[in-house]
Amino acid sequence: MKEKPNIIFITLDGLRPKNLSCYGYSRNTSPNIDSLAKQGVLFENFFSSHNVTMKSILSILGGRHVLGQDLGSHYTKEEIKTFFETGGILFPEVLKKNGYKTYCLKKLYGYQKTGFDYYFKQDAQEKSKKWNLIRFLKKIPLLYTLPKFFLHNFYFIPKKIENKMRFNNSGEIATKKAIEIIRQNKKNNFFMWVEYSDTHVPYVSSYKFSEKFKSNKKSPNFFDILKNKKGYNKTDISFLKGCWKSKDTVEDIIAKYDNALSYDDFLVGKIIDTLQEENLLKNTIIFLFADHGESLGEHGLYFTHEGLYDVTFNIPLIISGNLIPRNKRVKTLTQLEDIVPTVLDLAGINHDPSSFDGETLSPLLVGKEKKMRESIFIEESSCGLKRRGIRTEKYKYVESSEKEFSVCTMCGTCHGDIIDLFNLKKDKEETISLAKKDKELLIKMKIELERKIKDMKTMNEKRKIKSFISKIGK
């Protein structure tokens, strides 16, 4: 007999709430996701603490944010070691010990596999015919670059053929496997994580969805913009030429993003329909969210997730399912690390709250809204950038530790000043820095950031001592 709810994570890589209909977007991009929001709770001010996927994964699985010591989009072995030495545990392992079957329909690496009964193996792709062909072509540069050249510069290629050349059907594969898992576990409690990556560059959807939305207003040609960015990395330009045509405007590419979102929404609908058909929806809690956001032209950043701006860190969160209130919206500050303690709470699994940096969202789900925290810590460490910031409901303070870490190696520019300060109530788009105008507030926010970092380090020292004592006791 089932005593606990099934738990399903649905994540869309690089999904920004601004492009979801349920968050107020003008295009009808997400009818199935909108339905989840109507049947559950939508969080308006939910944030990632990282701007890259591989670091966000630790927040998703471990409920913690490990302070970055080195540059890079991945945690180092030493940083991961710090997580486990301080008593860190990945929650799928906890679920597994409490009778759950655990599945991950995304590729995992190293420590991330802990606690999963099943996950997509990396070598599965490497053994595929498509991947072997790409590896062969890479040995002959002309053959490898020629298709990209034609896709970028010529327009006589039939759209259906072009779409097949660009399209990655990993979302369809994940959905098919998810449906299979649901039907196999009618009598078991299960946790399943399904990932969709179509809202990540190059924003390619199934052919049936590739023309759903089209650009409806004039905008500059994207590659003309790149030509004017003299410091733009040539390797990145070459990659982008393999993604889009030379005539594509910014609005054309935004339409591609929306089409990719609409396609993923269609796949999400298939999972929901299967749960309904198997009479499992009533005993399943669905968490739909993203790992980070995406810039689609804001601050001069196109189709990337650099910069400590809200558009990069504000992500959607919708929780829907068993005993979850319907059609509710939460405005208070919440963060990615809150998901783990929330899952354990909803599953009725005892845990030590001090093991996580996040807090359970259960009180916000079932009770009146309250302020959970005064601020959120955010961190960037990719493309040569190393920046940290703190965001309250009203203000955001951002700093680079050194000038050399404020210049992006992808585009050769700075995404903001070395120190920035924004009033988010008056300047939602973060275009007017108050760093030179309000010294008193600047000092106050800097002290708050330093206090936050100190508190995180102190907490980890306490965890390390507690973990050490626990091991001696055994």
KOLBANU-226278 format. One record per residue (C-alpha): x, y, z; residue in three letters. Coordinates in steps of 0.25 Angstrom, whole numbers, plus 5000, padded with zeros to 4 digits. Layout:
! KOLBANU-226278
XYZALA ...
//
This chain:
! KOLBANU-226278
500050005000MET 500550144997LYS 500750235009GLU 501550345003LYS 501350424990PRO 502150404977ASN 503050524974ILE 503350574960ILE 504350674956PHE 504150744943ILE 505350834939THR 505450924927LEU 506950964925ASP 507051124924GLY 505551144925LEU 505151284929ARG 503851314936PRO 503651434927LYS 503351344915ASN 502251264922LEU 500851294920SER 500451274935CYS 501551374938TYR 500851484929GLY 501551454916TYR 500751504904SER 500951384895ARG 500251254899ASN 501451174900THR 501151084912SER 499651034913PRO 500050904921ASN 501050974930ILE 499951074932ASP 498950964936SER 499950914947LEU 500051054952ALA 498451064953LYS 498450934960GLN 499650974970GLY 500551084975VAL 501351174967LEU 502551244973PHE 502851384967GLU 504151414973ASN 504851284973PHE 506351294970PHE 507551204966SER 508851234974SER 509651204962HIS 509651244947ASN 510151104942VAL 509450964941THR 510650884947MET 510650964960LYS 509150974961SER 509050824961ILE 509650824975LEU 508650914980SER 507550834974ILE 508050694979LEU 508750744992GLY 507950864997GLY 509250944998ARG 510151054992HIS 511651024992VAL 512451154992LEU 513251154979GLY 514751154981GLN 515151144966ASP 514651194953LEU 513951094944GLY 512451054942SER 512750924949HIS 513050894964TYR 514450844966THR 514750714973LYS 515150794986GLU 513850874986GLU 513050744985ILE 513950684996LYS 513550805004THR 512050775002PHE 512250625007PHE 513150655018GLU 512150755024THR 511150645025GLY 510450675011GLY 509550565006ILE 508750554993LEU 507350544995PHE 507050434985PRO 507850344995GLU 506950385006VAL 505750354998LEU 506350214994LYS 506550185008LYS 505050215011ASN 504550125000GLY 504550204988TYR 504950154974LYS 505850264968THR 506050304954TYR 506750414947CYS 506450444932LEU 507650534930LYS 509150504928LYS 509850504942LEU 511350504945TYR 512150454957GLY 511550494971TYR 510250524964GLN 509850384962LYS 509750354977THR 508350294981GLY 507850274967PHE 507350134963ASP 507350174949TYR 507950294941TYR 508350324926PHE 509750274924LYS 510750364917GLN 511250244909ASP 509850224903ALA 510050354894GLN 511450314891GLU 510950184885LYS 509950244877SER 510050254862LYS 509950404861LYS 510950424872TRP 511950334865ASN 511750404852LEU 512050534858ILE 513350484864ARG 513750434851PHE 513450564844LEU 514250644854LYS 515450574849LYS 515250634836ILE 514950784839PRO 514450824825LEU 513350714826LEU 513050754840TYR 512850904837THR 512250894823LEU 510850854828PRO 510850974838LYS 511351064827PHE 510151024818PHE 509151034830LEU 509651174833HIS 509751234819ASN 508851164810PHE 507251164810TYR 506851064799PHE 507050954809ILE 505550894812PRO 505250944826LYS 504850794830LYS 506250744826ILE 506850864833GLU 506050834846ASN 506550694846LYS 507950734844MET 507850824856ARG 506850754865PHE 507250674878ASN 506150584881ASN 506650554896SER 505350614901GLY 504450514893GLU 505350404898ILE 505250454913ALA 503750464912THR 503550324906LYS 504450264917LYS 503650354928ALA 502350294923ILE 502950154923GLU 503350174938ILE 502050234942ILE 501350104937ARG 502350014943GLN 502150074957ASN 500650074960LYS 500950004973LYS 502250064977ASN 502650204982ASN 503550264972PHE 504350394970PHE 504650434956MET 505450554950TRP 505150584936VAL 506050694929GLU 505750764916TYR 506850844909SER 506150914897ASP 506051044904THR 507651044904HIS 508351094892VAL 508151064881PRO 506651064884TYR 506250964874VAL 504850894875SER 504150784867SER 503750824853TYR 502350824857LYS 502650934867PHE 503751004859SER 502851104853GLU 501751124864LYS 502251264867PHE 502951364858LYS 503551494860SER 502451604860ASN 503351734861LYS 504651784855LYS 505951764862SER 507451764858PRO 508151644851ASN 508751564862PHE 510051534855PHE 510151684851ASP 510151714866ILE 511251614868LEU 512151674857LYS 512051804866ASN 512551734878LYS 513951734875LYS 514451654887GLY 513451534884TYR 514151404884ASN 514251344870LYS 514051204875THR 512751244881ASP 512351314868ILE 512651194860SER 511751114870PHE 510651214868LEU 510751204853LYS 510351054854GLY 509151094862CYS 508451204854TRP 508451264840LYS 509151384836SER 507951464833LYS 507251434847ASP 506851554855THR 506851554870VAL 505351544870GLU 505451424861ASP 506351354871ILE 505351394882ILE 504251324874ALA 505151204873LYS 505251204889TYR 503751214890ASP 503551104880ASN 504551014888ALA 503751044901LEU 502451014894SER 502950884890TYR 503450844904ASP 502150884909ASP 501450784900PHE 502450674905LEU 502050714919VAL 500650704916GLY 500850554912LYS 501450524925ILE 500250594932ILE 499250514923ASP 499950384927THR 499850404942LEU 498350444940GLN 498150314931GLU 498850224942GLU 498050294953ASN 499350334960LEU 499250484958LEU 498450504972LYS 499650434979ASN 500750504972THR 501450644975ILE 502050714963ILE 503150814964PHE 503350894951LEU 504550984951PHE 505851024944ALA 507351024947ASP 507651164943HIS 506951274934GLY 507351334921GLU 507651464915SER 506951494902LEU 507551634899GLY 507451694913GLU 508751774917HIS 509351744903GLY 509451604906LEU 508851514895TYR 508451364897PHE 509351334909THR 509251334925HIS 510451424929GLU 510251544938GLY 509751554952LEU 508351604947TYR 507051554951ASP 506751504937VAL 507851404939THR 507551364953PHE 506051374955ASN 505451244951ILE 504051184951PRO 503551094962LEU 502151024961ILE 501750914971ILE 500550834968SER 499850714974GLY 499350634986ASN 498850734997LEU 499550854990ILE 498550974990PRO 498051014976ARG 498351144968ASN 499151204979LYS 500351304976ARG 501451334986VAL 502251464985LYS 503251444996THR 504751414993LEU 505051274992THR 506251194986GLN 506651064979LEU 507251004992GLU 505851004998ASP 505350894989ILE 506050784996VAL 505550805010PRO 504150835004THR 504150694997VAL 504550625010LEU 503550705018ASP 502450665008LEU 502850525008ALA 502850515023GLY 504250485024ILE 504950525037ASN 506250615034HIS 507150715041ASP 506850855036PRO 508250895039SER 508750805028SER 508250895017PHE 508451035013ASP 506951045009GLY 505651035017GLU 504450965015THR 503351035007LEU 502250955013SER 501751075022PRO 501651155009LEU 500851045002LEU 499751025013VAL 499751145021GLY 499851295020LYS 501051355013GLU 502151405022LYS 503551455019LYS 504551335020MET 505851405018ARG 506351555017GLU 507251525005SER 507751424995ILE 509251404992PHE 509651394977ILE 510951354971GLU 511451354956GLU 512751274952SER 512751244937SER 513351314925CYS 514551364933GLY 513551444942LEU 513551424957LYS 512551514964ARG 511651504976ARG 510451574981GLY 509251594991ILE 507851614987ARG 506751664996THR 505351694993GLU 505751844990LYS 507151844986TYR 508251764980LYS 509751784982TYR 510851714973VAL 512351714973GLU 513551654966SER 514651614975SER 515651664965GLU 515651744952LYS 516151634944GLU 514951544948PHE 513951654943SER 514251634928VAL 513451524921CYS 514351434912THR 513251404903MET 512851544898CYS 514051624904GLY 513251724912THR 512751754926CYS 511351714930HIS 511251834939GLY 512251904947ASP 513251844957ILE 512251884968ILE 510751904965ASP 509551944974LEU 508151944969PHE 506751984974ASN 505951874969LEU 504551944973LYS 504952064964LYS 505851994954ASP 505351854951LYS 506151844939GLU 507451874947GLU 507951984937THR 508252094947ILE 509452064957SER 509352144970LEU 510752104974ALA 511352244972LYS 510152314977LYS 509752244990ASP 511052214998LYS 510252195011GLU 509352085005LEU 510552024997LEU 511352005010ILE 510151945017LYS 509951845006MET 511451815005LYS 511451785020ILE 510151695018GLU 510851615007LEU 512151595015GLU 511251555027ARG 510551455018LYS 511851395013ILE 512351385028LYS 511051315032ASP 511151215021MET 512651185025LYS 512251175040THR 511151085037MET 512050985029ASN 513050985040GLU 511950945050LYS 511450835040ARG 512950785038LYS 513150775053ILE 511750705055LYS 512050605043SER 513450575049PHE 512850545063ILE 511750455057SER 512750375049LYS 513550355062ILE 512350315069GLY 512150195059LYS 
//
